[in-house]
Amino acid sequence: MGTVIDLDSYRNRKGCAYGGTKAEHTGKQPDNSVEGIQETALNLDVLKLKLELVNHFETSESMETIRKYGKAKNGIIREVLVPGRMSLHAAHYMIQKLFGWQNSHLHHFELPECIFKGLTQNSVKTWAELCGVLFRFPEGDDFSDAYWDDDYDKSISVKTWLKRKYTDEEGTFSVGDCYLDNLRKTEEFERWVDGDKKAGKIFGGRGYAELSLEELKALSDIGIDVEHLTERLELGELLYVKGKGGKRENLQHAAEDIALLIDQFNEMVEEEFSAGELDHYASAAERLRVLRRNYQEIDRLSHSDPDRIKKELGKDPFDVKMEYKWAIEEMQDECCEYINDWNPDIVPVADGLTYYYDYGDGWEVKITCEEGYHAVWENDDFDYTAADGHEILEHILSIDEDAVFYDSSSEKASEDLQNTLNEIQYLGKPLCVYADGLNVMDDVGGYGGYLDFLETIHGADRYAAKEMRDWARQMGWTGRTSKPENML
């Protein structure tokens, strides 16, 4: 049982001052001026993604079941056009809606195994240098502060709520996903490995620079989720088109380019921030993390044991929640630049990802970038190479004429597709263009359980079929196909 914390007392703790002045910084994100990077790593403005639910039980019998009862030809597959600026976190909600889930379980994204191994070289030091850039340093506790936006309250349908999550331009952000927070964690971990007696015993006297990822993953009490991608990453900056990666398919070149961008970024941080400023923002980010954790506990207790809040704090649970919300909003403003804006650029490193959902059921979605489109504004003299992402977006929105889109082979897209791509680029809203197979649902037991479910509802036992259908309806499953363009 968590501790109920009075916000007034929390505010008055030593070193927990609110409303401090945030320093103004004029520095910008790196402009990727390192020679050769910009030309070989153009970010995609719109991507065509293929999302395929992995069947771990693929046999002739299972494929017959999914074709006969699941209304599928080749499997449970979705193809979507998405804006390049869509974050992995927003894509999570999109995937939930595309496959019929309701955000009821944990999830994460990973690079293909060969890409992960190629970039990290099984070295803790190499991996740690990419924490906050590509990967997320494990939190090591139950509260990971992944994103503070699981706020569904049953006032609207789950589908409507999910849609808001992947089309919301404001978005939310995670302390644990930002580069500077990950840098602090990895530096602390390095000091612990090299300077702590307990760590010396655990690792047999091996220093930080000598540790392998296999040794780290073997320690369950430290946290073994080293493959998890940071979800602030945008799809357009992370992926290249399948078969069109060129230089990017050479992981050595990709790793070298990313290292150069990180070095360039770190030099800029040292120029723009004093040590005291960085400490201030790190402290503020940690307070935000704690406030979010406490709010989640208050929210849980307000439903399960509201009398406890009244007894221990002498306040109505709703009032306590509102106090926390206001404090969180204030602290988010304080931390916004530190968390959202100060992160290194990257280059595309893969043509696909894997999305994992509900580790008990073991759902796995293979994501492949099938095609990508670049937007070109004719007669546009804006210097895109010298601007950061926010400046580019503001400029794009100020242009009256539509962009002209070219695919990965430098071929101009068809006229009908031009209109669609412009709408996706401008509105930031994805579009499903192909769907094969019915939706699935939460808590059915993964792909194998879904196959059993289909056989049961079409089986001879009418009572079992009715029970199963009734349960599925409660989980949002309809058994009806939808037109692809209506799925999102």
N, C-alpha and C positions, 0 to 999 in steps of 0.2 A: 504494500500500500504506500503510495507516494505521500509526501508531506504537503500539507496545505500551507501556503506561504502568503502572508498578508503583503499586498503590494506596497503599502505605505512603509512597512518595515524594510522591505527589500530596497526601496528607493533610498533609504537612509543609511544603508550599509556603507562601510568605508570604501572609498574609491568608486562609488556608483553614482556619480553626478549625472544629471540629465540636462539636456538643453545646452550643452557645450557648443562653442562656435566651431563650425566645420571650416577647415582651411580651404580656400579657393585654389584650384590648380588649373593651369592653362595648358599643361601637357596633353598630348593626344596619344591614342593608341599607335603602335608602330605602323608605319605606312608600307611595310614590306619592301623597303628600298634595297634590301640585301640583293645583290646582283643575281639575277636568274630566277628568283623565287616567284615574283609576280607573274612572269610569263608562263611558268609551268604549273601554276596553282590557282588558276582563275576559279573563284567560287561560283557555283551554279545558282542561277536566279530562280529557276523552277526545275524540280526533279520529278521523273516518273519512277515510282517505286513499286516493286512487286513484293507483296507480303504473303508468305506461304506458311500455313500452320504445319509444323513438322509432325508427321505420323511415325511415332516410334514403334508402331505395331504393324508396319506395312507388310501385308501379305495379300495374296490374291483374294482371300476371303474378306479381309478388312476393306480392300478397295471395292469389292462388290457391294458391301454394306453401305459404304459412304456414297457410292454412285446410286444405288437403288433407293435408299431412304434419306440420304443427306443431300440429294439433288445436286450432286457434284459430278463433273466430268473427269477432272484430273486431281482433285483434292480441294481443300478449303483454302482458296486463294483470293486475294484482293489486289487490285492495281490502282494506284492513286497518283494524282498530280499534286505536288505539295510545294509551297513557297520555300525557297532556299533559306530564308531566315527563320523557318520553323525550328524551334529548339527540340532536343530529344525529349525534354519534359512534356512539351505540348504534344509531340508525336505519341507519347505514352497514352494520353487520353484519346487521341485519334484511333489508335490501335484497339483500345478498349471498346470503342463504339463500333468499329468495323467488324469485330468478331463476337460481339454480344456480351462482353464481360461488364462488370459494374464497379470496378476499382475496389474490390474487396480484399485484395491480398498484396503482398510485396511484389516488386518487379525490379528489373535492372536491364541495362543494355551492355553488350560486350562486342569488341572487335572479333573478327575471325581468329581462331587460335594461332594460325601461322603468322598473322599480322602482329598479334600481341607478343608472341615469342620473338619475332624479328625486331620489334621496337625496344623490348625490354632486355633481351639477351640473358634472361634468367638472373639478372642482377638487381638486387634491392636498390643499390645506388642509382642505377639507370632508370629503374621504374619510379623511384621517388622524385627524380628530376622532372618526370612527366605528370606527377600528381598535381591536380589543379589546372593542368594543361589539357590532358586527355583523360586521366584517371582520377578517382576519388580516394583519398587516403581513408582507410577504415576508421570509423569512429570508435569502435570497441565497446559500445554500450547499446542499450535497447533504443535509445533516442538518437537518431542519426541526423535530425534536422535536414532531411532530404529536401523537402519543400513544404512550406507551411500553408497548404491550400486544400487540404482534404476537408472541405467545409460543407459537404452535402447535408441538407437539413430536412429533406422530404417535402419541402414546400413546392418543389417542381419535380418533374420526372428526371430519372437518372440520365436519360438520353439528352435532355435539354441541358442539364448540368454539365455533362461531358462536353457537349458542343461548345459551351462557353469557355471551357478550359483550353481547347485547341484553337480557338479563334480570338482569344483575348490578347490584344496587343500590349496591354499594360503588364500582364503576367505577374509572376511572383519570383522570388529568388531565394537561393539557399546559401547560408553561411558556409556550409561544408563544401560547396562546389566552387567557391572562389579561389583564385590562385594564391593570393597572399595568405589566406587562412591555411591552405594546404602547405605552403612554404613554411609557415610557423610550425605546423605539426611535424613535418619531415625533419626540420632542424632539431626539434625537441627529441624526436625518435633517435636521431643520429647521436645526440649527446648522451642519451640513455644507454644506447648500445655500447658506446666507447668509454663511458665513464661510470656506469653502475655495476656494482659487484654482482648483483643478482643476474643482470644481463650477461656478465662475463661467464657465469656458470651455465646459463641457459644456452649460450652460443659457443661454449667450449673455448672461450678466449678469442674467438674470431671477431675482427673489427667490422665496423659498418660497411666499409668498402669491399669486404670479402664475402659478405653474406649473399646467398642465392635466394631467389624467390621461393624455391621449394622449401628451404629451411624456415622462411618466414611463414609460409602457408601451413607448415606442420605445427605451428604454435596456435592452438585454438583460442587461447586466452588473450591473444593480441588482436586477432581479427584477420580472417583469411580472404576477404573479398577484394583481392587486389586487381581483379579484372574489370570492376565496375567503372563504366564511363561517367564522367561528370555530365549532368543533363542540361547544363546551360549551353552546351555546344550546339551549333546550328547545323542542320543537315547539309546545307549548301557548302559549308566550309570543311566538313568532315569527309564527304563522299565524292568520288569521281565515278564516271559512267563505266559500267562493266565493259572491259575490253578496250577502254579508251584512256587508261590511266597514264600511259606513256612513262615519263620519268617517275611519276608517283608510284608506279608499281615496283620501282627499285627502292626497297625500304631503307637502304643505306643513305640514299640521297634524301629521302623524306626525313629521316632522323637527323641528318646533318642540317637540313633547312630549318627544322623545328628548333634545334639547338641554337642556331644563329638568331632566330626570332626571340627565343627566351633570353639569350644574352643581351640582345638589343633592348628588350623590354625591361630587364633588371637594371640596366644602366639608366634608363629613363626614370624608373622608380627612385633610384638613388639620387638623381638630380632633382626630382620634384618633391620628394617627401623627406623630412627629417626623421631621425630615429624616434623622437618624441611623438610625432604625428602618426607614425606607423603603430606605435604602442597604443596611442589613443584610439585609433580605428579598430585595432585588434581587440582591445578591451570592450569597445562598444559592440562589436560583432559577437563577442562572447556573452555580453549581457542580453543581446537580442536572442541568442540561442537559449539562454536560461529562461527568459520571459516566455518564449514559445513553449518550452517544456512545461513550465508552470501552468500556462494557460490550458494546455492539453489535459493536465491533471485536474484543474478546476472544472473544465468542461465535462470531463468524465464523471467527476463527483456530483456536478449539478444535475446529472441524470440518475446516477445510481444511489447517491447518498447526500441529497441537498441539505438535510438537517445538520450534517457534520460541518458544512461550511458556515451555516448560521451560528452553530455552537462555538466554533473555534475562532471565527473572524467577526461575529456579531453583525454580519451584513447579509443582504439578500444575494443568492448566487448570481442572479442576473446582473446586479450592480457590480459584483466582483469581476465578472467576465468583461463587462464594459470597461472597467478600469484597466484591465489587462490589454484589451484591444486598443485603447487609446495609447497606452504606453508602448505597445508593439509598433503601432503606426509611427509614433514619434521616433522610436529607435530605428525603424526601417529607413526613415528619411535621413537619419544620421549616418547609416551604414551604406546607403544606396550606391554611392560612388565607389567606395572601397570594394564592395562585393560585385557589383554589376559591371563597372566600367574599366577596372584595372585588372585586365586579364590578357595574357599574350595571344597574339594571332597564331594560327596553325596552318598547315597545308593539308590537303586531302590525303588520307592514308589508306583508304580501302574502298571497294566497290559495294560493300555490303556490311550489315551488322546482324546481330542476333538479339532478339528481345525475349527475356524470360519473365514469366508471370506465374504466380502461385506455386511456390517451390514444392508444396505437397502434391498438387495435381500435376506439376511438371510441364506446364504449357511452354512451348517454344515456337517463336515466329522467326523465320528466316527472311531478312530484308535485303533486297538486291536493288541497286540503282541501275535501272534498265536504260534510261535515257536522261539527258540533261539539256537545259536550254539557257542560253545567255541573252539578256536583254540589251538592245542597242538603240540609243536615241540618236537619230540622224540630226545633223546640224547642231550637235550639243558639244560645247567647248568646255564643259565642266571638267576639272582635273580630278578624276576618280582615284588615281593612284596616290594623291596627296591628302585624301579625306578618309575619315574613319567611317564605320558602318552607319552611325546615326546621321552624320552629315550627308552621306550618300542617299539614305532613305528620305531625308527632308528634301533634298534636291529633286529626287525622283517624283515625290508627291507634288512638287511645285511646277512640274512640266505639264503643259497643256496637251501635247501630242502623245499618242501611245507609243510604246516601245515596239521595235521589230525584233522578233525572237529567231535565233538560229540554234540548231541542234548541235550535238557533239561532233558531227561531221561537217560543220559550217554550212549546212543546208538550211535555207530559209523555211520556217514552218509554214504549213498551209494556211490559207486565209481564215478558215473556221477555227483552226487551232490557235492562231494569233490572238483572236478575241478571248478565247478561254484562258490562255497564258497571261494576257494582260490583266484579266479579272483576278486571277489567282495571285499575281504579283502585287496588284494594287490593294486588294482586300485582305490578303494574308489568309485566305480560306482554302483548304484543300478540297479536292474533288475526286470522288471514286469514279473510275472509268471502266472497271471490269470487276465482276464478282462471280466466283465459282463456289457453290456449296452454301448450305444454310449456315446461320450463326451457331455458335456453341453457347455455353453458359457457365457460370461459376459453380464450383463445388460438385461437378458431375463426375469427377475422378480422372480428369485429364482426357487425352485422346482415346485411351482404351475404355474409360468409363463412358465417354460419349458414344462410342460404337455400341457398347452394351445398352445404353439408353435407347438408341435408335432401334435396336433389335427388340427391346422390350415393348416399346409403344406400338410396334407393328407385329407383335407376337400374338400367339393364340390365347394367352391369359388376359382376358379383358379387364379383370379387376386390377391386375398389376399395371396394365397399360394405362388405365384411367388414373390411377394413383400417380404414376410417373408423369403423365401429361399435366395433371393438376399442379404438381410440384414445379415442373418446368415453367409453367405460366407465371408462377410466383417469382421465378428467377428471371423473368423478362423474355423468355423464349416463346416464339409464336409458331414456328414451323412453317412460316411463309417466306418466300423469297421477296426481296426488294429490288427495285431498279437501282443499278449502281449509283446513278446521279442523285438518288434520294437517301443514300446511306449515311452521308455526312451533312 
